Amino acid sequence: MVLYNKTMKTIFSGLKPTGEMTIGNYIGAMKHWPSSQADSRSIFFVPNSHALTVRQDPAQLKTRTLDLVAWLLAVGVDPDESIILVQSMVPAHAELFWILDNFVTIGELSRMTQFKDKSGKSSAEGQLAGLFNYPVLMAADILLYSTDEVPVGEDQIQHVELTRDIATRFNNIYGETFVIPKATTPQHGSRVRGLDDPRYKMSKSDHPDSYVALGEDAESVIKKFKRAVTDSDDKIRYDPKSKPAISNLIEIYAGFAEVDIATVESKYQQKGYGEFKQELGELVADKLSVLQAQFEKYRSNETALMAIIEQGNAKASQIANEKLNEVKSKIGLL
């Protein structure tokens, strides 16, 4: 794999190792990642430093970091075709973060939705500075690798826009330095909703009935879909505004069956919610069983897993240090 070629598009994305990975993570991000490997420089990272905005159990954070790398391999990310890195093991991320923190304002960070939401529930004064600043670390993550596209869910688009603003600001002062990245989202599945309440994004931090974890057994998966909320009428029709619950389930079905929304609607137009939810649960359970077998193969050999991480970190460090040194030279840091 070529580390960098200006004619080659760079795609960069990652998932925090907090809690179990869910089918929302899979449909919205992970299942799409392998498809970019053939014609782009693909970089996938585990942002474990981002996880520190919430107190973590040290042993659990280490375990989940390794779990996530194993899931990346299980879904088809090839370490010989892509770069897989762990954020805390590439120091350039933290160093560029501090530099870029001086190219963003308190006002801009105060307008970030996730900070506003959390500080709205309790006073802003009681929030950790890391929660306030972490969009700048995310900007550093992206800009270190001359990223062109950042596949994200809808809730992260605002952070990519801030990254674009920071990069443009730096470029205007010091000359062309950073590639201006753009956020990309899948046509469907970019914001999979909770099975118990479609008003909210599926989250591993909510009630267990709201999400399905990638590691769940078939019986549990099928039960959760049977219990999933639906809308008032019994028509299986995609209409996110007036039928958010069934529309969410249709998106999940389409994502796991690898078909479009219209195909799902056509298949179930004469059937009821009960049959649809039963078959959806079976579909998801079958797909997860294949992924789980791949996950166990990689996760059971921790020595080999660490070798893959070290290989990816070495490739990433070569790219990241080159960009960091360019930035430091332009602003006068030795």
Residue frames relative to the residue before (quaternion, step in Angstrom):
aa qw qx qy qz dx dy dz
M 1.0000 0.0000 0.0000 0.0000 0.00 0.00 0.00
V 0.4058 -0.6944 0.5407 0.2465 3.58 -0.95 0.93
L 0.4486 -0.7106 0.4665 0.2760 3.59 -0.77 0.99
Y 0.7960 -0.1530 0.0778 0.5805 3.59 1.01 -0.67
N 0.0547 0.7484 -0.6562 0.0797 3.51 -0.98 0.98
K 0.4488 -0.7386 0.4294 0.2621 3.59 -0.52 1.16
T 0.6449 0.5042 -0.3287 0.4710 3.59 1.20 -0.40
M 0.6473 0.5117 -0.3046 0.4758 3.57 1.29 -0.24
K 0.4216 -0.7057 0.5131 0.2470 3.58 -0.80 1.00
T 0.2271 -0.7637 0.5900 0.1306 3.58 -1.04 0.84
I 0.0998 -0.7755 0.6229 0.0240 3.55 -0.87 1.04
F 0.0418 -0.8146 0.5762 -0.0514 3.58 -0.79 1.09
S 0.2233 0.7724 -0.5746 0.1528 3.59 -0.81 0.92
G 0.0011 -0.8076 0.5896 -0.0109 3.56 -1.27 0.28
L 0.2456 -0.7418 0.6032 0.1599 3.54 -1.36 0.15
K 0.4784 -0.6774 0.4766 0.2917 3.58 -0.98 0.84
P 0.4000 -0.7220 0.5132 0.2352 3.60 -1.00 0.81
T 0.3951 0.6900 -0.5030 0.3388 3.58 0.72 1.09
G 0.8161 0.0754 -0.0942 0.5651 3.55 -0.51 1.15
E 0.6651 -0.4920 0.3802 0.4136 3.53 -1.34 -0.04
M 0.4892 -0.6130 0.5186 0.3406 3.57 -1.18 0.53
T 0.2374 -0.7940 0.5498 0.1043 3.57 -0.96 0.88
I 0.6497 -0.4872 0.3889 0.4351 3.55 -1.29 0.12
G 0.5515 0.5825 -0.3967 0.4464 3.60 1.22 -0.32
N 0.6367 0.5077 -0.3098 0.4908 3.58 1.03 -0.82
Y 0.6635 0.5244 -0.3003 0.4410 3.55 0.99 -0.88
I 0.7250 0.4314 -0.2547 0.4726 3.59 0.73 -1.06
G 0.7221 0.4742 -0.2532 0.4355 3.56 0.92 -0.92
A 0.8279 0.1536 -0.0510 0.5371 3.58 1.10 -0.58
M 0.7721 0.4586 -0.2569 0.3572 3.54 0.28 -1.32
K 0.6754 0.5133 -0.3173 0.4239 3.60 0.88 -0.84
H 0.6682 0.5055 -0.2976 0.4576 3.58 1.19 -0.48
W 0.5569 0.6780 -0.3766 0.2970 3.59 1.12 -0.59
P 0.6678 0.5111 -0.3483 0.4140 3.66 0.78 -0.81
S 0.6162 0.5907 -0.3519 0.3842 3.62 1.05 -0.66
S 0.6542 0.5301 -0.3156 0.4375 3.59 1.18 -0.42
Q 0.5252 0.7022 -0.3854 0.2874 3.58 1.23 -0.40
A 0.6574 0.5712 -0.3198 0.3732 3.57 0.98 -0.81
D 0.8369 0.1954 -0.0605 0.5078 3.58 0.90 -0.89
S 0.7307 0.3362 -0.2424 0.5424 3.60 1.16 0.47
R 0.4668 -0.5885 0.5475 0.3688 3.52 -1.33 0.14
S 0.0915 -0.8305 0.5495 -0.0037 3.56 -0.32 1.28
I 0.0422 -0.7940 0.6058 -0.0277 3.55 -0.82 1.08
F 0.0231 -0.7968 0.6027 -0.0359 3.55 -0.69 1.12
F 0.0371 -0.8394 0.5418 -0.0233 3.56 -0.71 1.04
V 0.3642 -0.6808 0.5906 0.2346 3.49 -1.33 0.47
P 0.2016 -0.8253 0.5181 0.0994 3.61 -0.24 1.26
N 0.0069 -0.8525 0.5225 -0.0159 3.56 0.55 1.16
S 0.5800 0.5609 -0.3903 0.4435 3.62 1.14 -0.41
H 0.5995 0.5585 -0.3543 0.4507 3.59 1.10 -0.64
A 0.6092 0.5887 -0.3520 0.3981 3.57 1.07 -0.66
L 0.5964 0.6206 -0.3524 0.3673 3.60 1.18 -0.48
T 0.4897 0.6468 -0.4492 0.3743 3.61 1.23 -0.04
V 0.7099 0.2535 -0.2060 0.6239 3.57 1.36 -0.13
R 0.5507 -0.6205 0.4307 0.3553 3.61 -0.92 0.81
Q 0.1272 -0.8122 0.5688 0.0257 3.56 -0.78 1.09
D 0.4472 -0.6104 0.5699 0.3205 3.54 -1.22 0.50
P 0.4776 -0.7220 0.4050 0.2943 3.65 -0.49 1.12
A 0.6774 0.4872 -0.3026 0.4606 3.58 0.86 -0.92
Q 0.6644 0.5117 -0.2998 0.4547 3.54 0.99 -0.86
L 0.6282 0.5319 -0.3380 0.4563 3.59 1.02 -0.77
K 0.6426 0.5076 -0.3238 0.4739 3.60 0.97 -0.81
T 0.6629 0.5137 -0.3082 0.4490 3.57 0.89 -0.93
R 0.7009 0.4711 -0.2793 0.4569 3.57 0.86 -0.95
T 0.5780 0.5637 -0.3788 0.4524 3.58 1.14 -0.52
L 0.6818 0.4634 -0.2779 0.4931 3.57 0.92 -0.91
D 0.5933 0.5656 -0.3565 0.4483 3.59 1.06 -0.73
L 0.6908 0.4987 -0.2922 0.4344 3.55 0.82 -1.00
V 0.6165 0.5177 -0.3510 0.4783 3.59 1.01 -0.71
A 0.6512 0.5116 -0.3181 0.4614 3.60 0.96 -0.82
W 0.6364 0.5110 -0.3324 0.4728 3.60 1.04 -0.71
L 0.6079 0.5466 -0.3600 0.4496 3.60 1.01 -0.73
L 0.6667 0.4842 -0.2943 0.4842 3.55 0.95 -0.87
A 0.6458 0.5497 -0.3171 0.4246 3.58 0.99 -0.84
V 0.7100 0.4448 -0.2720 0.4734 3.60 0.99 -0.74
G 0.6893 -0.5300 0.2685 0.4146 3.58 1.26 0.00
V 0.4223 0.6679 -0.5003 0.3539 3.60 1.20 0.25
D 0.2232 -0.7968 0.5558 0.0798 3.57 -0.71 1.15
P 0.3763 -0.7647 0.4720 0.2255 3.65 -0.47 1.12
D 0.6269 0.5115 -0.3479 0.4736 3.59 1.25 -0.22
E 0.7122 0.4089 -0.2407 0.5174 3.58 1.26 -0.40
S 0.7653 0.2422 -0.1186 0.5845 3.57 1.18 -0.59
I 0.4050 -0.6571 0.5618 0.2976 3.55 -1.35 0.10
I 0.0829 -0.7593 0.6446 0.0325 3.56 -0.88 1.01
L 0.0622 0.8212 -0.5619 0.0778 3.59 -0.63 1.09
V 0.3254 -0.6945 0.6032 0.2191 3.52 -1.30 0.43
Q 0.5375 -0.7045 0.3697 0.2794 3.55 -0.55 1.27
S 0.7127 0.4777 -0.2787 0.4315 3.59 0.75 -1.00
M 0.6682 0.5104 -0.2913 0.4561 3.59 1.24 -0.38
V 0.6664 0.3893 -0.2877 0.5671 3.59 1.33 0.10
P 0.2846 -0.8332 0.4454 0.1623 3.63 0.12 1.27
A 0.5359 0.6453 -0.4095 0.3588 3.61 1.12 -0.48
H 0.5677 0.5981 -0.3890 0.4107 3.61 1.12 -0.55
A 0.7032 0.4572 -0.2674 0.4742 3.57 0.83 -1.00
E 0.6643 0.5138 -0.3183 0.4397 3.60 0.97 -0.78
L 0.6728 0.4673 -0.3074 0.4842 3.59 0.92 -0.81
F 0.5611 0.5977 -0.3810 0.4275 3.58 1.11 -0.63
W 0.6826 0.4807 -0.3066 0.4572 3.61 0.82 -0.92
I 0.6349 0.5200 -0.3359 0.4622 3.58 0.98 -0.77
L 0.7164 0.4594 -0.2624 0.4549 3.59 0.81 -1.00
D 0.5338 0.6228 -0.4051 0.4038 3.58 1.21 -0.41
N 0.6809 0.4642 -0.2744 0.4956 3.57 1.25 -0.39
F 0.6659 0.4366 -0.3050 0.5225 3.56 1.30 0.37
V 0.6618 0.4021 -0.3033 0.5552 3.54 1.24 0.58
T 0.3703 -0.7545 0.5025 0.2029 3.58 -1.05 0.70
I 0.6309 -0.5151 0.4204 0.3999 3.52 -1.31 0.37
G 0.6201 0.5574 -0.3388 0.4359 3.57 1.04 -0.76
E 0.6600 0.5059 -0.3131 0.4587 3.58 0.92 -0.87
L 0.6867 0.4730 -0.2899 0.4697 3.58 0.91 -0.88
S 0.6165 0.5578 -0.3404 0.4392 3.59 1.09 -0.64
R 0.6836 0.4867 -0.2822 0.4649 3.58 1.17 -0.53
M 0.4568 0.6728 -0.4663 0.3484 3.60 1.21 0.00
T 0.5375 -0.6946 0.3794 0.2913 3.55 -0.68 1.15
Q 0.6818 0.5006 -0.3172 0.4289 3.59 0.82 -0.92
F 0.6432 0.4958 -0.3297 0.4814 3.59 1.04 -0.71
K 0.6408 0.5289 -0.3240 0.4525 3.58 0.95 -0.86
D 0.6532 0.5236 -0.3197 0.4438 3.58 0.94 -0.87
K 0.7216 0.4429 -0.2600 0.4643 3.58 0.81 -0.98
S 0.6813 0.4644 -0.3025 0.4782 3.58 0.97 -0.75
G 0.5901 0.5715 -0.3646 0.4385 3.58 1.24 -0.39
K 0.6578 0.5076 -0.3032 0.4667 3.58 1.15 -0.62
S 0.7528 0.0119 -0.0316 0.6574 3.55 1.27 -0.52
S 0.7040 -0.5012 0.2744 0.4218 3.58 -1.12 0.45
A 0.5687 -0.6018 0.4443 0.3420 3.56 -1.14 0.72
E 0.6080 0.5884 -0.3514 0.4008 3.59 1.08 -0.71
G 0.6995 0.4781 -0.2705 0.4572 3.57 1.13 -0.58
Q 0.5423 0.6279 -0.4001 0.3893 3.61 1.26 -0.09
L 0.5374 -0.6176 0.4682 0.3326 3.55 -1.15 0.63
A 0.5604 -0.6082 0.4448 0.3440 3.56 -1.08 0.73
G 0.5976 0.5830 -0.3574 0.4186 3.58 1.12 -0.62
L 0.6221 0.5266 -0.3367 0.4714 3.58 1.06 -0.71
F 0.6527 0.5187 -0.2988 0.4644 3.56 1.04 -0.82
N 0.7809 0.3942 -0.1684 0.4543 3.56 0.91 -1.01
Y 0.5234 0.7035 -0.4179 0.2376 3.58 1.09 -0.45
P 0.5548 0.5779 -0.4329 0.4133 3.69 1.07 -0.28
V 0.6175 0.5295 -0.3526 0.4626 3.60 1.17 -0.48
L 0.6135 0.5128 -0.3433 0.4927 3.59 1.09 -0.66
M 0.6218 0.5270 -0.3362 0.4719 3.58 1.05 -0.73
A 0.6250 0.5264 -0.3336 0.4701 3.59 1.04 -0.74
A 0.6447 0.5134 -0.3186 0.4683 3.58 0.98 -0.83
D 0.6055 0.5637 -0.3467 0.4421 3.57 0.98 -0.87
I 0.7218 0.4635 -0.2405 0.4543 3.56 0.82 -1.07
L 0.7377 0.4689 -0.2468 0.4183 3.56 0.77 -1.07
L 0.5447 0.6316 -0.3983 0.3818 3.61 1.15 -0.46
Y 0.7835 0.3718 -0.1571 0.4724 3.57 1.06 -0.76
S 0.4593 -0.6955 0.4436 0.3295 3.61 1.21 0.44
T 0.1241 0.8536 -0.4908 0.1229 3.51 0.99 0.98
D 0.2837 -0.7489 0.5772 0.1595 3.55 -1.03 0.87
E 0.8155 0.0797 0.0002 0.5732 3.58 0.91 -0.94
V 0.1281 -0.7711 0.6215 0.0522 3.54 -1.09 0.86
P 0.2271 -0.7747 0.5734 0.1397 3.63 -0.30 1.16
V 0.1151 0.8032 -0.5687 0.1345 3.59 -0.59 1.15
G 0.5214 -0.5673 0.5177 0.3718 3.50 -1.36 0.14
E 0.7164 -0.4644 0.2998 0.4257 3.57 -1.25 0.34
D 0.6682 0.5393 -0.3043 0.4125 3.59 1.02 -0.81
Q 0.7025 0.4500 -0.2713 0.4800 3.60 1.24 -0.27
I 0.4168 0.7241 -0.4654 0.2922 3.60 1.23 -0.08
Q 0.6254 0.5584 -0.3338 0.4309 3.58 0.99 -0.84
H 0.6629 0.5037 -0.3120 0.4578 3.60 1.00 -0.76
V 0.6286 0.5043 -0.3408 0.4842 3.59 1.06 -0.63
E 0.6162 0.5336 -0.3445 0.4658 3.60 1.06 -0.67
L 0.6325 0.5061 -0.3308 0.4841 3.59 1.03 -0.72
T 0.6103 0.5473 -0.3412 0.4600 3.59 1.04 -0.78
R 0.6432 0.5176 -0.3149 0.4683 3.58 0.97 -0.86
D 0.6524 0.5165 -0.3142 0.4571 3.59 0.97 -0.85
I 0.6607 0.5037 -0.3070 0.4643 3.59 0.93 -0.90
A 0.6650 0.5071 -0.3019 0.4577 3.59 0.90 -0.91
T 0.6538 0.5091 -0.3095 0.4664 3.58 0.95 -0.87
R 0.6408 0.5304 -0.3158 0.4565 3.56 0.99 -0.87
F 0.6670 0.4888 -0.3010 0.4750 3.57 0.90 -0.90
N 0.6614 0.5174 -0.3074 0.4476 3.59 0.89 -0.92
N 0.6504 0.5285 -0.3176 0.4436 3.59 1.00 -0.80
I 0.6957 0.4580 -0.2713 0.4824 3.58 1.11 -0.67
Y 0.8381 0.2402 -0.0685 0.4849 3.58 0.77 -1.06
G 0.6036 -0.5558 0.3675 0.4377 3.58 1.23 0.06
E 0.7307 -0.4487 0.2896 0.4252 3.53 -1.30 0.37
T 0.0751 0.8060 -0.5740 0.1238 3.55 -0.53 1.26
F 0.8097 0.2138 -0.0749 0.5414 3.53 0.78 -1.08
V 0.4312 -0.6185 0.5874 0.2940 3.53 -1.23 0.63
I 0.3594 -0.7189 0.5498 0.2275 3.60 -0.98 0.83
P 0.2384 -0.8186 0.5063 0.1293 3.61 -0.32 1.21
K 0.2074 -0.7486 0.6052 0.1742 3.54 -1.28 0.24
A 0.4512 -0.6688 0.5221 0.2766 3.55 -1.18 0.66
T 0.0697 -0.7698 0.6319 0.0570 3.55 -1.10 0.71
T 0.0989 -0.7800 0.6160 0.0483 3.56 -1.11 0.71
P 0.5368 -0.6064 0.4595 0.3648 3.60 -1.09 0.57
Q 0.6354 -0.5473 0.3781 0.3921 3.57 -1.16 0.57
H 0.7790 0.0524 -0.0172 0.6246 3.55 1.08 -0.80
G 0.7630 0.4062 -0.2715 0.4233 3.57 -1.19 0.54
S 0.4458 0.7079 -0.4613 0.2956 3.59 1.22 0.09
R 0.7871 0.1229 -0.0815 0.5990 3.58 1.22 -0.33
V 0.0839 -0.8137 0.5752 0.0068 3.57 0.34 1.27
R 0.3342 -0.7811 0.5054 0.1513 3.56 -0.84 1.04
G 0.6505 -0.5220 0.3915 0.3888 3.51 -1.32 0.34
L 0.5098 -0.6588 0.4595 0.3082 3.57 -1.03 0.76
D 0.7142 0.4377 -0.2533 0.4840 3.59 1.14 -0.55
D 0.7977 0.0384 -0.0135 0.6017 3.59 1.23 -0.37
P 0.2448 -0.8278 0.4878 0.1295 3.61 -0.14 1.25
R 0.4799 0.6518 -0.4580 0.3675 3.59 1.22 0.08
Y 0.7719 0.3338 -0.1577 0.5176 3.57 1.15 -0.57
K 0.5855 -0.5748 0.4502 0.3523 3.54 -1.21 0.63
M 0.5286 -0.6007 0.4853 0.3525 3.57 -1.10 0.71
S 0.0353 0.8183 -0.5676 0.0837 3.56 -0.70 1.10
K 0.4756 -0.6834 0.4870 0.2639 3.53 -0.99 0.91
S 0.6434 0.5237 -0.3289 0.4514 3.60 1.23 -0.25
D 0.5911 0.5778 -0.3677 0.4260 3.62 1.27 -0.09
H 0.7603 -0.3290 0.2769 0.4869 3.55 -1.33 -0.22
P 0.5966 -0.6140 0.3746 0.3561 3.63 -0.91 0.82
D 0.6399 0.5333 -0.3373 0.4387 3.61 1.08 -0.59
S 0.6055 0.5891 -0.3533 0.4020 3.60 1.23 -0.29
Y 0.8052 0.2049 -0.0893 0.5493 3.60 1.13 -0.49
V 0.2628 -0.7007 0.6292 0.2098 3.51 -1.39 0.23
A 0.3044 -0.7595 0.5505 0.1655 3.58 -0.73 1.07
L 0.5965 -0.5901 0.4062 0.3619 3.57 -1.12 0.64
G 0.7224 0.4509 -0.2491 0.4613 3.57 1.11 -0.61
E 0.4485 0.7216 -0.4436 0.2852 3.63 1.22 0.03
D 0.4940 -0.6552 0.4840 0.3039 3.56 -1.15 0.67
A 0.6993 -0.5179 0.3092 0.3835 3.55 -1.23 0.57
E 0.6461 0.5351 -0.3331 0.4304 3.59 0.89 -0.88
S 0.6684 0.4972 -0.2944 0.4683 3.57 0.93 -0.91
V 0.6384 0.5356 -0.3265 0.4461 3.59 0.95 -0.87
I 0.6859 0.4863 -0.2887 0.4579 3.58 0.81 -1.00
K 0.6390 0.5252 -0.3265 0.4574 3.62 0.99 -0.80
K 0.6610 0.5156 -0.3202 0.4412 3.57 0.92 -0.85
F 0.6727 0.4710 -0.3115 0.4781 3.59 0.95 -0.74
K 0.5955 0.5467 -0.3687 0.4589 3.61 1.07 -0.58
R 0.7216 0.4334 -0.2387 0.4842 3.58 1.04 -0.82
A 0.4505 0.7150 -0.4481 0.2918 3.61 1.23 -0.27
V 0.4934 -0.6670 0.4705 0.3005 3.57 -0.97 0.88
T 0.1470 -0.7622 0.6243 0.0878 3.54 -1.25 0.58
D 0.5940 -0.5739 0.4227 0.3730 3.56 -1.28 -0.08
S 0.7445 -0.4735 0.2565 0.3945 3.55 -1.31 0.29
D 0.7427 0.3260 -0.2383 0.5341 3.62 0.95 -0.70
D 0.5175 -0.6762 0.4454 0.2768 3.57 -1.26 0.28
K 0.4454 0.6980 -0.4471 0.3385 3.59 1.19 0.51
I 0.2822 -0.7488 0.5775 0.1617 3.55 -0.83 1.02
R 0.2604 0.7586 -0.5251 0.2847 3.49 0.08 1.41
Y 0.3975 -0.7305 0.5086 0.2230 3.58 -0.96 0.91
D 0.2866 0.7120 -0.5871 0.2571 3.54 -0.52 1.26
P 0.2446 -0.8394 0.4638 0.1431 3.60 0.24 1.27
K 0.6655 0.5130 -0.3226 0.4358 3.61 1.05 -0.62
S 0.8001 0.2854 -0.1558 0.5041 3.59 0.73 -0.99
K 0.7744 0.2024 -0.1249 0.5863 3.61 1.23 -0.39
P 0.0175 -0.8657 0.5002 0.0108 3.61 0.66 1.07
A 0.6557 0.5391 -0.3309 0.4122 3.60 0.97 -0.80
I 0.7222 0.4100 -0.2615 0.4919 3.59 0.72 -1.00
S 0.5952 0.5601 -0.3671 0.4442 3.61 1.09 -0.59
N 0.6227 0.5322 -0.3294 0.4696 3.58 1.06 -0.76
L 0.6765 0.4837 -0.2942 0.4710 3.58 0.93 -0.89
I 0.6138 0.5359 -0.3456 0.4655 3.60 1.07 -0.68
E 0.6442 0.5138 -0.3244 0.4645 3.59 0.98 -0.81
I 0.6362 0.5174 -0.3270 0.4698 3.57 0.99 -0.80
Y 0.6402 0.5190 -0.3230 0.4653 3.59 0.94 -0.89
A 0.6690 0.5064 -0.3035 0.4515 3.59 0.84 -0.99
G 0.6602 0.5275 -0.3052 0.4391 3.56 0.99 -0.86
F 0.7273 0.4196 -0.2458 0.4843 3.58 0.95 -0.81
A 0.6973 0.4521 -0.2755 0.4832 3.60 1.09 -0.61
E 0.3376 -0.7603 0.4817 0.2756 3.58 1.32 -0.26
V 0.5291 0.5723 -0.4395 0.4466 3.56 0.93 1.00
D 0.5473 -0.6090 0.4431 0.3651 3.58 -1.23 0.19
I 0.7162 -0.4631 0.3198 0.4128 3.55 -1.34 0.32
A 0.6501 0.5403 -0.3211 0.4271 3.58 0.92 -0.94
T 0.6248 0.5448 -0.3366 0.4467 3.60 1.03 -0.73
V 0.6518 0.5018 -0.3123 0.4752 3.57 0.99 -0.84
E 0.6444 0.5231 -0.3204 0.4565 3.60 0.91 -0.91
S 0.6721 0.5087 -0.2976 0.4482 3.57 0.90 -0.95
K 0.6615 0.5282 -0.3063 0.4354 3.58 0.95 -0.90
Y 0.8052 0.2923 -0.1251 0.5005 3.58 0.99 -0.83
Q 0.3371 0.7856 -0.4786 0.2002 3.61 1.17 0.27
Q 0.7447 0.3530 -0.2104 0.5259 3.58 1.17 -0.53
K 0.6333 0.5344 -0.3269 0.4545 3.58 1.26 0.23
G 0.4848 -0.6897 0.4672 0.2664 3.56 -1.24 0.42
Y 0.7351 -0.4339 0.3025 0.4241 3.52 -1.35 0.16
G 0.6446 0.5605 -0.3332 0.3990 3.58 0.91 -0.92
E 0.6897 0.4681 -0.2781 0.4773 3.56 0.83 -0.98
F 0.6404 0.5346 -0.3227 0.4473 3.56 0.99 -0.86
K 0.6950 0.4729 -0.2887 0.4582 3.60 0.83 -0.95
Q 0.6117 0.5409 -0.3508 0.4584 3.59 1.05 -0.69
E 0.7128 0.4469 -0.2629 0.4722 3.59 0.81 -0.98
L 0.5997 0.5411 -0.3589 0.4678 3.60 1.12 -0.59
G 0.6499 0.5198 -0.3144 0.4566 3.58 0.93 -0.88
E 0.6629 0.5017 -0.2994 0.4683 3.57 0.98 -0.86
L 0.6279 0.5413 -0.3255 0.4547 3.57 1.03 -0.83
V 0.6877 0.4754 -0.2798 0.4720 3.57 0.85 -1.01
A 0.6483 0.5271 -0.3208 0.4460 3.59 0.93 -0.88
D 0.6546 0.5144 -0.3124 0.4575 3.60 0.95 -0.86
K 0.6681 0.4924 -0.2999 0.4703 3.57 0.92 -0.90
L 0.6656 0.5078 -0.3076 0.4522 3.58 0.92 -0.86
S 0.6125 0.5580 -0.3661 0.4237 3.60 1.01 -0.67
V 0.6341 0.5146 -0.3232 0.4782 3.59 1.08 -0.71
L 0.6667 0.4970 -0.2947 0.4708 3.58 0.94 -0.92
Q 0.6449 0.5379 -0.3171 0.4407 3.57 0.99 -0.84
A 0.6321 0.5257 -0.3342 0.4609 3.58 1.03 -0.74
Q 0.6497 0.4991 -0.3067 0.4845 3.57 1.02 -0.81
F 0.6258 0.5469 -0.3302 0.4474 3.57 1.00 -0.86
E 0.6769 0.4989 -0.2981 0.4516 3.58 0.84 -0.97
K 0.6082 0.5611 -0.3554 0.4347 3.58 1.04 -0.74
Y 0.7259 0.4210 -0.2430 0.4866 3.59 0.89 -0.92
R 0.6977 0.4999 -0.2876 0.4250 3.58 0.89 -0.93
S 0.6327 0.5668 -0.3334 0.4089 3.59 1.11 -0.61
N 0.7238 0.3455 -0.2281 0.5520 3.59 1.25 -0.33
E 0.1582 -0.8474 0.5021 0.0694 3.55 0.27 1.30
T 0.5932 0.5673 -0.3665 0.4382 3.59 1.10 -0.60
A 0.6746 0.4736 -0.2849 0.4894 3.57 0.93 -0.90
L 0.6255 0.5445 -0.3335 0.4484 3.57 1.05 -0.76
M 0.6664 0.4885 -0.3004 0.4765 3.59 0.95 -0.86
A 0.6106 0.5433 -0.3559 0.4532 3.59 1.06 -0.65
I 0.6363 0.5134 -0.3208 0.4782 3.59 1.04 -0.76
I 0.6463 0.5157 -0.3155 0.4656 3.58 0.98 -0.85
E 0.6722 0.4976 -0.2967 0.4610 3.58 0.89 -0.92
Q 0.6154 0.5340 -0.3369 0.4719 3.59 1.08 -0.72
G 0.6861 0.4809 -0.2800 0.4686 3.57 0.90 -0.92
N 0.6420 0.5290 -0.3236 0.4509 3.57 0.98 -0.84
A 0.6420 0.5291 -0.3268 0.4485 3.58 1.00 -0.80
K 0.6540 0.4947 -0.3068 0.4832 3.59 0.96 -0.86
A 0.6657 0.5126 -0.2989 0.4525 3.56 0.94 -0.96
S 0.6564 0.5285 -0.3173 0.4350 3.59 0.91 -0.90
Q 0.6167 0.5509 -0.3477 0.4420 3.58 1.01 -0.74
I 0.6854 0.4618 -0.2758 0.4909 3.58 0.95 -0.90
A 0.6961 0.5035 -0.2777 0.4298 3.56 0.81 -1.08
N 0.6719 0.4997 -0.3116 0.4491 3.60 0.89 -0.85
E 0.6117 0.5468 -0.3498 0.4522 3.57 1.06 -0.67
K 0.6800 0.4645 -0.2891 0.4881 3.58 0.94 -0.87
L 0.6364 0.5307 -0.3326 0.4503 3.60 0.94 -0.83
N 0.6656 0.5017 -0.3062 0.4600 3.59 0.90 -0.86
E 0.6115 0.5379 -0.3422 0.4686 3.58 1.09 -0.68
V 0.6647 0.4998 -0.2977 0.4688 3.57 0.94 -0.92
K 0.6703 0.5035 -0.3069 0.4506 3.60 0.85 -0.93
S 0.6369 0.5286 -0.3267 0.4562 3.58 1.00 -0.78
K 0.6847 0.5032 -0.2922 0.4388 3.58 0.92 -0.89
I 0.7505 0.3768 -0.2291 0.4921 3.61 1.03 -0.66
G 0.5972 -0.6349 0.3302 0.3623 3.58 1.29 0.13
L 0.4620 0.6541 -0.4720 0.3687 3.60 1.17 0.44
L 0.4134 -0.6964 0.5305 0.2504 3.59 -0.97 0.87
